Amino acid sequence: MGKSIAIVGSGLVGTVLAIALKQQGHQVFVYEKGDDIRTLDFSGRSINLALSARGWKMLNRVGLEEKIRQFGIPMYQRAIHHLTKEEKQPYGIHGEAIWAVSRGGLNKKLVEWAEEVGVEFVFNTPIWSVDSKRGILYMSEQEQQEWRAITHDVIFGADGAYSKVRSSLQRRSRFEYQQSYLPIAYKELVIPAKKEGGFAINENSFHIWPRKDFMLIALPNMDGSFTCTLFMPYTGEVSFDSIKTDTEVTAFFDTYFPDALQLMPDLVELYAANPVNSLVTTTCFPWVYKDKVALIGDAAHAVVPFYGQGLNAGLEDVNVLLDCLAAHPQDWEGALDDYQHARKVNADAIAELSYRNFREMSELTANPMFLLRKKIESAFAKKYPDLWLPLYDRVTFSEGSYQEALAIGDQQAQIMDVIMAMAAIEEKWDSPEIEEKIKQLINENRGF
């Protein structure tokens, strides 16, 4: 017999979870504190999504992969915009792509599809507290009003980095929680489509303007525009604090992103209108309370966006949860406990990988020796796929665990440090000597 399940939060992960659980015969109610998400304007505060293998696997499981690919755009490479030139860096060693998808557009379609299968959405219903022992949600329009109690068999907190469901669990003894902010923030901007229609720059690339301590990125949209995100420190010589006036905005872009400036006629207006948003990482444990409450997605593990794995990790949470429920069909407590232990170590791993990847995107992608390092790895991996899979491919295009990717990536980094320190590496990087040296180093790392 199906259970009565509450999901708090109508974001991407919560809505996919709702669809999956409804398909299994449960009654599913999604509570959202705000308006129907289909009525909202996401501009100014939404980093576009980069869907990859883990996300597609879960979307395929609920029968949505092909529908979603129809309004996504494959990106096969990074397009690195230096001050005086542009260069391409392919993503996968076998031509794989990550897919640019509008966060707002996808969220709206998911809610629509969820309603079609019978999920019930309750909008404008803030949840102020949760009784985890009895499975009770307490809600009212305003926190100071009298709360109304609604009981469900199971409650999932999919309500993001500032989760109310998690806050209720935090009041339990021995609940561990950590929140940290980067000194870097972001602001959303736009490169519009050309007047005659079409994309102003290559649409099958993830565009990056790396400038060490700050950077601009751009992802394509179906209408021919690009959603751009400027990542920059809050304070300092070059920072959001130091760039205030229209003249300073234009001068800043003319100095550091001159080619982008030519493509952004509304730059000054958007820069003034759109907010500066923070970047937070959260970790916690436990994620569940018996068979009554569980956290999922950002409510359990918010990460910074620099590996493009936030949504993919959240959807993988759903996939693992479904596997655990299938393994324990009559034991939700056992299933939820297996789920949290399977995912916690991997959530911590992708948080670390995401944090590290800012330096790669903002600084190393412009470093010739780093690019040579990647070229050596790619060439070796193509020739010896059983011996080497680059870290990016392992995270983005495989289904191996994040925990394993982090561990193997660290070992690979140590090997490549040795290779890059070899004399005349620029001349002999593609030689049998280098191949044999990599094989030797792999052999010395037996656990690898």
C-alpha positions in Angstrom: 0.0 0.0 0.0 1.3 3.4 -0.9 2.4 6.0 1.7 1.3 9.6 2.2 4.5 11.5 1.3 5.2 15.2 1.8 8.0 16.9 -0.1 8.9 20.3 1.1 10.2 22.4 -1.9 9.1 22.5 -5.5 12.6 22.9 -6.9 14.2 20.5 -9.5 15.2 17.7 -7.2 12.0 17.8 -5.1 9.8 17.7 -8.2 11.8 14.8 -9.8 11.5 12.9 -6.5 7.8 13.6 -6.4 7.4 12.2 -9.9 9.4 9.1 -9.1 7.5 8.3 -5.9 4.1 8.9 -7.5 5.1 6.5 -10.2 5.6 3.9 -7.5 2.0 4.3 -6.3 2.4 6.7 -3.3 0.3 9.8 -2.6 2.7 12.7 -3.0 2.1 16.3 -1.9 4.7 19.0 -2.6 4.6 22.1 -0.4 6.1 25.3 -1.6 6.4 28.5 0.4 6.0 30.8 -2.6 3.9 31.2 -5.7 3.5 28.5 -8.3 7.0 28.3 -9.8 5.5 28.5 -13.3 4.5 32.1 -12.7 8.0 33.3 -11.6 10.7 35.1 -13.4 14.1 33.5 -12.8 16.2 36.1 -14.4 18.9 37.7 -12.3 19.4 35.0 -9.8 19.8 31.6 -11.6 23.0 30.0 -12.7 22.1 27.9 -15.7 22.4 24.2 -15.4 24.9 21.8 -16.9 23.3 18.4 -17.0 25.6 15.4 -17.4 25.6 11.6 -17.0 24.4 11.3 -13.4 21.5 13.7 -14.0 20.5 12.1 -17.3 20.5 8.6 -15.7 17.8 9.6 -13.1 15.8 11.6 -15.7 15.8 8.5 -17.9 14.6 6.4 -15.0 11.4 8.5 -14.7 11.0 8.7 -18.5 11.9 12.4 -18.9 15.3 12.3 -20.6 14.2 12.6 -24.2 11.7 15.4 -23.3 14.3 17.4 -21.6 17.0 17.0 -24.2 14.6 18.7 -26.6 15.2 22.0 -24.8 18.8 21.6 -23.9 21.9 22.5 -25.9 25.0 20.2 -25.9 28.3 21.9 -25.1 31.3 19.8 -26.3 34.1 22.1 -25.2 35.2 25.0 -23.2 35.8 28.2 -25.2 38.5 30.1 -23.3 38.5 33.8 -24.0 41.9 35.2 -23.3 42.4 39.0 -23.7 43.9 38.6 -27.2 42.7 35.2 -28.5 40.2 32.4 -28.0 41.0 28.7 -27.7 38.9 25.5 -27.5 39.4 22.8 -24.9 37.3 19.6 -25.5 35.4 18.2 -22.5 35.3 14.5 -22.9 38.1 12.3 -24.3 35.5 10.7 -26.5 33.6 13.8 -27.7 31.0 13.8 -24.8 29.0 16.9 -24.0 27.5 18.6 -21.0 24.0 20.0 -21.7 23.0 23.6 -21.0 19.4 23.8 -19.7 17.5 26.8 -18.3 17.0 26.3 -14.6 13.7 28.1 -14.6 12.4 26.6 -17.8 13.2 23.1 -16.6 11.6 23.6 -13.2 8.4 24.9 -14.8 8.2 21.9 -17.1 8.9 19.4 -14.3 6.0 20.9 -12.2 3.7 20.5 -15.2 4.8 16.9 -15.8 4.4 16.1 -12.1 0.9 17.4 -12.1 0.1 15.2 -15.1 1.0 12.0 -13.2 -1.0 13.1 -10.1 1.4 14.9 -7.8 -0.5 17.5 -5.8 1.2 20.9 -5.3 0.4 23.2 -2.4 1.8 26.7 -3.1 2.0 29.7 -0.9 2.4 27.4 2.1 5.5 28.1 4.2 6.6 25.2 6.5 7.8 26.7 9.8 8.6 23.5 11.7 8.5 19.7 11.5 7.7 17.2 14.2 10.1 14.5 13.1 8.8 11.9 15.6 5.2 12.1 14.4 5.7 13.2 10.8 3.8 16.5 11.2 4.3 19.7 9.2 3.4 23.0 10.8 2.4 25.7 8.4 0.7 29.1 8.1 1.0 32.1 5.8 2.9 34.1 8.4 5.2 32.6 11.0 3.5 34.6 13.8 0.0 33.3 12.9 -1.5 30.1 14.4 0.1 27.1 12.8 -1.8 24.4 11.1 -0.7 20.8 11.5 -0.7 18.2 8.7 0.5 14.7 9.1 2.2 12.5 6.5 3.8 9.0 6.7 7.2 10.4 5.3 8.5 13.9 4.9 11.3 14.8 2.5 13.2 18.1 2.9 14.0 19.3 -0.6 13.9 22.9 0.4 17.4 24.0 -0.5 20.5 25.3 1.3 18.4 27.1 3.9 16.1 24.2 4.6 13.4 24.5 7.2 13.2 20.7 7.4 16.9 20.5 8.2 16.5 23.3 10.8 14.0 21.1 12.6 16.4 18.2 12.5 19.2 20.4 13.9 17.3 20.7 17.1 17.9 17.0 17.7 20.9 15.8 19.8 24.2 15.1 18.0 23.1 16.7 14.7 26.2 18.0 12.9 26.0 21.0 10.6 28.5 23.3 8.9 27.9 26.2 6.6 30.6 28.2 4.8 30.6 31.0 2.3 33.2 31.7 -0.4 34.6 35.3 -0.4 33.4 35.3 -4.0 29.9 36.2 -5.1 28.1 36.1 -8.5 25.9 38.4 -10.6 23.8 37.3 -13.6 24.1 39.1 -17.0 23.0 38.3 -20.5 24.4 38.2 -24.1 21.3 38.6 -26.2 20.6 36.8 -29.5 21.7 38.6 -32.6 19.1 41.0 -34.0 18.6 38.8 -37.1 18.3 35.8 -34.8 20.8 33.2 -33.8 23.7 33.0 -31.4 26.3 35.7 -31.1 29.0 33.2 -30.2 29.3 29.5 -30.6 26.4 27.8 -28.9 28.0 24.4 -28.4 30.7 25.7 -26.1 30.8 26.6 -22.4 32.4 30.1 -22.6 34.9 31.1 -19.9 36.8 34.4 -19.5 39.4 33.4 -16.9 41.1 36.2 -15.0 42.6 34.4 -12.0 40.7 35.9 -9.1 37.5 36.5 -11.0 35.9 35.2 -14.2 32.9 35.5 -16.5 31.1 32.4 -17.9 28.3 32.1 -20.5 25.9 29.2 -21.2 23.6 29.1 -24.3 19.8 29.3 -24.2 17.3 28.0 -26.7 16.3 31.6 -27.7 19.8 32.4 -29.0 20.9 34.3 -25.9 23.5 33.3 -23.3 23.1 33.5 -19.6 26.3 35.0 -18.3 27.6 34.8 -14.7 30.2 37.1 -13.3 32.1 35.6 -10.4 34.1 38.1 -8.4 35.2 38.8 -4.8 32.9 40.9 -2.6 35.7 43.2 -1.6 39.2 44.2 -2.8 40.8 46.1 -5.6 38.7 44.3 -8.3 35.4 43.4 -6.6 31.7 44.0 -6.5 32.4 46.6 -3.9 34.9 48.5 -6.1 32.6 48.7 -9.2 29.6 50.8 -8.5 29.0 53.4 -11.2 27.9 52.9 -14.8 31.2 54.3 -15.9 33.2 51.9 -13.7 31.1 48.9 -15.0 31.9 49.8 -18.6 35.6 50.5 -17.9 35.9 47.1 -16.0 34.5 45.1 -18.9 36.5 47.1 -21.4 39.7 46.2 -19.5 39.0 42.5 -18.7 36.3 41.3 -21.1 36.4 43.5 -24.2 35.0 41.0 -26.6 32.1 40.2 -24.2 31.4 43.9 -23.8 30.7 44.2 -27.5 28.0 41.6 -27.2 26.2 43.0 -24.1 24.2 46.1 -25.1 22.2 46.0 -21.8 25.2 45.4 -19.6 25.0 48.6 -17.5 21.2 48.2 -16.9 21.5 44.5 -16.0 24.5 45.1 -13.8 22.6 47.7 -11.8 19.4 45.7 -11.6 20.6 42.2 -10.8 21.6 41.3 -7.3 25.0 40.1 -6.0 24.4 36.5 -4.8 26.4 34.5 -2.3 28.0 31.0 -2.8 27.5 28.7 0.1 28.6 25.1 1.0 26.6 23.2 3.6 27.3 19.8 5.1 25.3 18.0 7.8 24.6 14.6 9.3 22.4 12.6 9.9 20.2 13.2 6.9 17.3 11.1 8.2 15.2 10.5 11.3 14.0 6.9 11.4 11.4 6.2 8.8 9.8 9.7 9.0 12.1 12.4 7.7 14.9 12.6 5.1 16.9 15.4 3.5 17.8 15.4 -0.2 19.6 17.6 -2.6 20.8 21.0 -1.4 19.0 20.6 1.9 21.5 17.9 2.7 24.6 19.1 0.8 24.7 22.5 -1.0 27.8 22.9 -3.1 29.3 25.8 -5.1 28.6 25.6 -8.8 32.1 25.2 -10.3 31.9 21.6 -11.3 28.4 21.9 -12.6 27.4 19.0 -10.4 24.8 20.5 -8.0 21.7 19.3 -9.8 23.5 16.1 -11.0 24.4 15.2 -7.4 20.8 15.9 -6.3 19.3 13.7 -9.0 21.8 11.0 -8.1 20.5 11.3 -4.5 17.0 10.4 -5.9 18.4 7.5 -7.9 20.2 6.0 -4.9 17.2 6.6 -2.7 15.0 4.6 -5.1 17.6 1.8 -5.2 17.5 1.7 -1.4 13.7 1.6 -1.3 13.7 -1.2 -3.8 16.2 -3.2 -1.7 14.1 -2.6 1.5 10.5 -2.6 0.2 8.9 -3.1 3.6 11.5 -1.2 5.7 11.6 2.5 5.1 13.8 3.1 8.1 16.4 0.7 6.8 16.1 2.1 3.3 16.6 5.7 4.4 19.5 4.8 6.6 21.3 3.0 3.7 20.6 6.0 1.5 22.2 8.5 3.9 25.3 6.4 4.4 25.7 5.8 0.7 25.3 9.5 -0.2 27.0 11.4 2.6 30.6 10.4 1.7 29.9 11.2 -2.0 28.3 14.6 -1.1 31.4 15.5 0.9 33.6 14.5 -2.1 31.7 16.6 -4.7 31.7 19.6 -2.3 35.5 19.4 -2.2 35.9 18.9 -5.9 33.5 21.8 -6.6 35.5 24.1 -4.3 38.8 23.1 -6.0 37.4 23.6 -9.5 37.1 27.4 -9.2 40.9 27.7 -9.5 40.9 25.5 -12.5 38.2 27.5 -14.3 39.4 31.0 -13.3 43.1 30.6 -13.4 44.5 27.3 -14.7 42.5 27.1 -18.0 44.7 30.1 -19.1 48.0 28.5 -18.1 49.9 26.9 -21.0 51.5 24.2 -18.7 48.2 23.2 -17.3 46.8 22.9 -20.8 49.8 20.7 -21.7 49.2 18.6 -18.6 45.6 18.0 -19.8 46.8 17.2 -23.3 49.1 14.5 -21.9 46.3 13.0 -19.8 43.9 13.0 -22.7 46.3 11.4 -25.1 47.3 8.7 -22.6 43.7 8.0 -21.7 42.7 7.5 -25.3 45.5 5.1 -25.9 45.2 3.3 -22.5 41.5 3.6 -21.4 41.9 0.8 -18.9 44.7 2.6 -17.1 43.5 6.2 -17.0 40.3 8.2 -17.0 40.8 11.9 -16.4 39.2 13.4 -13.3 36.7 15.6 -15.2 35.5 12.6 -17.3 35.3 10.5 -14.1 33.1 13.1 -12.4 31.0 14.2 -15.4 30.7 11.4 -17.9 30.9 8.3 -15.7 28.7 6.8 -13.0 31.5 5.9 -10.6 31.2 7.4 -7.1 32.4 11.0 -6.4 34.3 9.5 -3.4 36.3 7.3 -5.8 36.8 10.1 -8.3 38.3 12.3 -5.6 40.7 9.6 -4.4 41.8 8.5 -7.9 42.0 12.1 -9.0 44.4 12.9 -6.2 46.6 10.0 -7.2 46.5 11.0 -10.8 47.5 14.5 -9.8 50.6 13.2 -8.0 51.6 11.2 -11.1 51.1 14.2 -13.3 53.2 16.4 -11.0 56.1 14.0 -11.6 55.5 14.0 -15.3 55.3 17.8 -15.6 58.6 18.1 -13.7 60.5 16.1 -16.2 63.1 17.9 -18.2 62.0 19.1 -21.7 58.5 18.0 -21.1 57.2 20.5 -23.7 59.2 18.8 -26.5 58.7 15.1 -25.5 55.2 15.1 -24.0 53.8 12.7 -26.7 56.8 10.3 -26.7 57.1 6.6 -25.7 59.3 7.7 -22.8 56.4 9.7 -21.2 54.0 6.8 -21.8 56.3 4.4 -20.1 56.9 6.7 -17.2 53.2 7.1 -16.6 52.7 3.3 -16.7 55.5 2.9 -14.2 54.0 5.5 -11.8 50.6 3.8 -12.1 52.2 0.5 -11.3 53.8 1.9 -8.2 50.4 3.0 -7.0 48.9 -0.4 -6.7 45.7 0.9 -5.0 45.2 3.1 -8.1 
